[in-house]
Amino acid sequence: MTFKPQRPCGHPGCGKLTDAFYCEGHKKESNNYEKYRKTAHQRGYNSKWRKARKAFLARNPLCVHCKQEGKSTPATVVDHIEPHKGNQRLFWDKNNWQPLCKTHHDKKTFTQDMGSW
């Protein structure tokens, strides 16, 4: 019989190993959050956004937080500095955008934005 190795919990910052996406401690928390969260498309992340994101990352290719740490890491995420919470003016305000790597985006979203939903 072959066993699949456990993987780290998908919750940012949690290192517990699990057979599922989330460990037992974060499974309930994630289900509650996901129940009320709209889809990406409903939140405005559509083809227009993908085009704007691609252009922004072409002009801003490095993660701003990594730069502050003296590293040159490619940015893969356009982060809304202030969470837009559905506000389309704030969503499309390019002064509210910053280029981040996935690691910094996940950390920022978990520590700063999660409580704002």
QUIQUIKA-V605754 format. One record per helix or strand of 2 or more residues. SS is the DSSP state (alpha for helix, beta for strand). FROM is the first residue (numbers start at 0). TO is the last residue. If there is no record, write none. Layout:
ss=SS from=FROM to=TO
ss=SS from=FROM to=TO
This chain:
ss=beta from=6 to=7
ss=beta from=16 to=17
ss=alpha from=23 to=35
ss=alpha from=46 to=58
ss=alpha from=63 to=67
ss=beta from=76 to=79
ss=alpha from=87 to=91
ss=alpha from=93 to=95
ss=beta from=96 to=99
ss=alpha from=101 to=115
